[in-house]
């Protein structure tokens, strides 16, 4: 994963306990995720969660983690509000993410 950042953020989509897809933050775009910011500019780049939600089915589970490139230490990866909205629309039943201490927490949907 070469993204030009000091960290990697990955989302793992699971179905019935099996990995379906792994996504990362990317500059790729997708019309489903087009949004307008408060300053009037538009964006449609995909966060790691959005990258895998294209393949999600209701009842799937999602894990989101951020880790530093220098030492691979895990850190905060709580989905943003835009991603949480898309997660709910996709019918994801469970979301776990790494917190600032690198431990897993569950997102309340």
C-alpha positions as CSV (number, residue, x, y, z in Angstrom):
1,X,0.0,0.0,0.0
2,X,1.7,3.1,-1.2
3,X,-0.5,6.2,-0.5
4,X,2.0,9.0,0.1
5,X,0.9,9.3,3.8
6,X,2.7,8.4,7.0
7,X,0.0,5.8,7.8
8,X,-2.3,3.3,6.1
9,X,-6.0,3.1,6.8
10,X,-7.6,-0.2,5.8
11,X,-11.2,-1.5,5.9
12,X,-11.9,-5.2,6.0
13,X,-15.3,-6.4,4.8
14,X,-16.4,-9.7,6.3
15,X,-19.3,-12.0,5.4
16,X,-20.0,-15.0,7.5
17,X,-16.6,-14.7,9.1
18,X,-14.7,-14.7,5.8
19,X,-12.9,-11.7,4.3
20,X,-14.7,-10.5,1.2
21,X,-12.7,-7.4,0.4
22,X,-9.9,-5.2,1.8
23,X,-10.0,-1.5,0.9
24,X,-7.7,1.4,1.7
25,X,-8.0,5.2,1.5
26,X,-7.6,6.2,-2.1
27,X,-7.8,9.1,-4.5
28,X,-10.0,6.9,-6.7
29,X,-13.5,8.4,-7.2
30,X,-16.9,6.9,-7.4
31,X,-20.2,8.7,-8.2
32,X,-22.0,7.0,-5.3
33,X,-19.8,8.8,-2.8
34,X,-19.9,12.3,-4.4
35,X,-20.4,14.9,-1.7
36,X,-20.3,18.7,-1.3
37,X,-18.3,20.4,1.5
38,X,-19.4,23.5,3.4
39,X,-17.2,25.7,1.3
40,X,-19.0,24.6,-1.9
41,X,-16.3,22.3,-3.3
42,X,-17.1,18.8,-4.4
43,X,-15.3,15.5,-3.7
44,X,-15.9,11.9,-4.6
45,X,-12.6,10.2,-3.4
46,X,-13.2,7.1,-1.4
47,X,-12.2,6.4,2.2
48,X,-11.3,2.8,3.0
49,X,-14.8,2.1,4.2
50,X,-16.4,3.4,1.0
51,X,-14.0,1.4,-1.1
52,X,-15.3,-1.9,0.4
53,X,-18.9,-0.8,0.8
54,X,-19.4,-1.1,-3.0
55,X,-19.2,-4.9,-2.4
56,X,-21.2,-5.1,0.8
57,X,-24.4,-6.9,1.4
58,X,-26.8,-6.4,4.4
59,X,-25.6,-8.3,7.4
60,X,-21.9,-8.0,6.6
61,X,-19.3,-6.8,9.2
62,X,-16.7,-4.2,8.8
63,X,-13.3,-3.7,10.6
64,X,-11.4,-0.4,10.2
65,X,-7.8,0.1,11.2
66,X,-5.1,2.7,10.9
67,X,-1.5,1.8,11.3
68,X,1.7,3.8,11.1
69,X,4.2,3.0,8.3
70,X,7.2,3.6,10.5
71,X,6.5,1.0,13.2
72,X,3.1,-0.5,12.1
73,X,1.6,0.6,15.4
74,X,-2.2,0.8,15.3
75,X,-4.0,4.0,16.0
76,X,-7.4,5.8,15.7
77,X,-9.5,4.7,12.7
78,X,-13.1,5.6,13.8
79,X,-15.2,6.1,10.6
80,X,-16.2,9.7,9.8
81,X,-19.9,10.7,9.7
82,X,-20.0,10.4,5.9
83,X,-18.8,6.8,6.1
84,X,-21.1,6.0,9.0
85,X,-24.1,7.1,6.9
86,X,-23.0,4.9,4.0
87,X,-22.4,2.0,6.5
88,X,-25.9,2.3,7.7
89,X,-27.3,2.5,4.2
90,X,-25.4,-0.7,3.3
91,X,-27.0,-2.6,6.2
92,X,-23.7,-3.5,7.9
93,X,-24.5,-5.2,11.2
94,X,-21.3,-4.7,13.1
95,X,-18.4,-2.2,12.8
96,X,-15.1,-2.4,14.8
97,X,-12.3,0.1,14.6
98,X,-9.0,0.8,16.3
99,X,-8.9,3.5,18.9
100,X,-6.0,5.8,19.8
101,X,-4.4,3.0,21.9
102,X,-4.6,0.6,19.0
103,X,-7.3,-1.5,20.7
104,X,-10.6,-2.5,19.1
105,X,-13.8,-0.7,19.8
106,X,-17.3,-1.3,18.4
107,X,-19.2,1.5,16.7
108,X,-22.8,1.9,17.7
109,X,-25.0,1.9,14.7
